[in-house]
Amino acid sequence: MPNHKDSFVLVYFPNYYHQKRFDLVQKFHLIVLSNILKARFKIRKTLLKIIHPFLIFLFFSCHTVHAEELIVAVASNFVVPAKELSQEFSRKTSHKVALSFGSTGKLYAQIIHGAPFQVFLAADQERPFRLVSEGFAEKGSQFTYALGRIVLYYHRLSPNQHPKEVLKSNDFTRLAIANPRTAPYGLAAMEVIQNLGIFKNLSTRIIQGNNISQTFQFINTGNAELGLVSRSQVINSNPDLYWTIPANLHSPIQQDAVLLHKGLNREVAKEFLEFLKSTTAREIIQSFGYDLE
């Protein structure tokens, strides 16, 4: 029940009491609204602190989601060029390239037995063709990325000697070649020896490396005085230390690339093969002593 003062107000100033109540209610609403807004701000601030690291992670993930890793099987003769090509490809695309080296024949065997390679850079045309026909590689993806050249290399020549002359003179103990059953450069080396008509004289002096890289090591370490190796392996050596074998003494060494079935759904594999056809890649390949189609 209102007191006398309130009654007086009601009698003589009827709007005053209602206005006072309205002001109190409005003030209360403003206080409540202010508290709600403060609470919402605190919640937003807390949530922002929680999700901020996630937003940063998401931002960088979006920028790296397209970076993939590619696994490439590479013939031993192509070790150094492949490393430079993969570095250039990674620089251009941010994709990573893992390289696995070996003789073409051994890499072929690994592929048909389930090795995780996605691209194959062989030292011949035969193995990529077989992989396509056997269902391990994509039809239509095979192409020649390099034409190999073979050289006769003599690591310890005296100034008045030439590798060709030493080979014909029989004044040496061992001649190193790659295994002709697994390495295309070894097969080409056997063709050279037979076409030069010196196989009978050399049959007991030939030692074989598992691949062209091991063959090159035999010569550099002195286990063989002479060797038939890839020109790319001696491209930075003294030109007097090697003789580039005429192309008519052996079958062409056409080195083919192919997209393997494990790389079919990998865009990076297709990008790498396209990169090999680019002017930049072809210049790198040629700089290592390879011919191009």
SVG drawing of the C-alpha trace seen along z (x, -y; Angstrom):
<svg xmlns="http://www.w3.org/2000/svg" viewBox="-6 -18 108 84">
<polyline fill="none" stroke="black" stroke-width="0.4" points="0.0,0.0 1.5,-3.3 2.6,-5.7 1.3,-9.2 3.9,-10.6 3.0,-8.2 -0.7,-8.9 0.0,-12.6 1.8,-11.9 -1.1,-9.8 -3.7,-12.4 -1.9,-15.5 0.7,-14.0 -0.8,-10.8 1.9,-10.4 4.8,-10.8 4.5,-7.4 4.0,-5.5 7.0,-7.3 9.2,-6.4 8.2,-2.7 8.9,-2.9 12.3,-4.4 13.2,-1.7 12.1,1.1 14.0,-0.5 17.1,-0.8 16.8,2.8 16.4,3.9 19.5,1.9 21.5,3.5 20.3,7.0 21.1,6.2 24.5,4.9 25.3,8.0 24.1,10.2 26.3,8.3 29.3,8.6 28.7,12.3 28.4,12.8 31.6,10.8 33.4,13.0 32.1,16.1 33.2,15.0 36.6,14.0 37.0,17.5 35.8,19.3 38.2,17.2 41.1,18.3 40.1,21.9 39.6,21.9 42.4,19.5 45.1,22.2 42.7,24.4 42.1,21.5 45.9,21.1 46.3,24.8 43.4,24.8 44.9,21.8 48.2,23.4 46.6,26.8 44.6,25.1 47.9,23.8 49.7,27.2 46.8,29.6 47.9,29.8 51.6,30.7 52.0,34.5 54.9,37.0 55.7,38.9 57.7,42.2 59.7,42.6 61.7,45.7 64.8,44.5 67.3,46.4 70.9,46.2 72.4,44.3 70.0,41.5 70.8,40.9 72.3,37.3 69.9,35.9 66.9,37.4 68.0,35.6 68.3,32.3 65.0,32.8 63.2,33.7 64.6,30.6 63.4,28.4 60.0,30.0 59.7,29.6 60.7,25.9 58.0,25.3 55.2,27.3 56.1,27.8 55.5,31.5 58.1,33.9 59.8,36.6 61.3,39.8 63.7,41.5 64.6,45.2 67.5,46.2 68.5,49.6 69.0,51.5 65.9,51.3 65.5,55.1 65.5,55.2 63.2,52.2 60.8,53.9 60.8,57.0 60.1,54.9 57.2,53.2 55.4,56.5 55.9,57.7 54.1,54.8 56.7,52.0 54.9,48.7 56.4,46.8 54.1,44.4 56.3,43.5 59.0,45.5 62.0,43.9 63.5,46.9 66.7,47.1 64.9,48.9 61.5,49.2 61.0,52.9 60.2,52.9 57.7,50.0 56.0,51.7 55.8,54.9 54.4,53.2 51.7,51.7 50.8,55.0 50.8,56.8 48.5,54.3 51.0,52.6 51.1,49.3 48.7,47.0 48.3,47.5 49.2,44.3 51.4,42.9 54.7,44.2 57.1,41.8 60.9,41.4 62.4,38.9 66.1,39.4 68.3,41.1 71.3,42.7 74.8,42.7 77.5,45.2 81.2,44.4 84.4,46.4 85.9,44.9 89.6,45.4 90.2,43.8 94.0,44.0 95.1,43.0 98.6,41.8 98.8,38.6 99.6,40.6 96.8,43.2 93.3,43.2 90.6,45.5 89.8,47.0 93.5,47.8 93.8,49.4 90.7,51.5 92.1,52.8 95.6,53.4 94.4,55.8 96.8,54.0 94.6,54.3 93.3,56.9 89.6,56.2 86.8,54.5 83.7,53.5 80.2,53.6 76.8,53.7 74.8,56.9 73.3,57.3 70.3,59.3 69.1,56.5 70.8,53.3 70.1,51.9 73.5,50.2 75.1,53.6 73.2,55.0 74.4,52.2 78.0,52.8 77.8,56.4 76.6,55.3 79.6,52.9 82.0,55.6 80.5,58.1 80.3,55.5 83.9,54.5 84.8,58.2 86.8,58.4 84.5,60.6 86.6,63.7 89.7,61.8 87.8,60.2 85.4,62.9 87.6,63.8 88.4,60.2 84.8,58.9 83.5,58.2 79.9,57.2 78.3,54.7 74.7,55.2 73.9,51.9 75.7,49.1 76.5,47.2 78.4,50.2 80.2,50.6 81.4,47.0 82.7,47.7 84.7,50.7 86.6,48.3 87.1,45.5 88.3,47.9 90.8,49.6 89.0,53.0 88.8,52.5 91.0,50.4 88.3,49.9 84.6,49.8 81.6,49.2 79.3,46.8 76.8,44.0 78.1,40.7 76.1,38.9 78.5,40.5 81.6,38.9 80.2,35.7 82.2,33.6 85.4,35.6 88.4,34.9 87.2,35.7 90.5,37.5 89.5,40.1 86.5,41.4 85.4,42.3 81.8,41.9 80.8,45.1 79.4,44.5 75.6,45.0 75.7,47.5 77.6,50.0 74.6,50.7 70.9,50.6 69.4,47.2 69.1,46.7 65.7,45.2 64.8,44.4 61.1,44.4 59.0,43.1 55.6,44.6 52.8,43.9 52.4,46.9 49.0,48.0 49.8,47.0 50.1,43.5 46.9,43.4 44.9,41.5 47.8,39.3 47.7,36.0 51.4,35.4 52.5,38.4 50.8,37.0 52.3,33.5 55.8,35.0 55.5,36.8 54.3,33.6 57.2,31.7 59.6,34.2 58.3,33.0 58.9,29.3 61.7,27.2 63.3,26.8 63.4,30.5 64.7,31.3 67.5,28.8 68.5,30.4 68.5,33.9 70.5,32.7 73.1,31.0 74.0,34.4 75.0,35.9 71.8,37.3 70.3,36.9 66.6,36.0 64.0,37.2"/>
</svg>
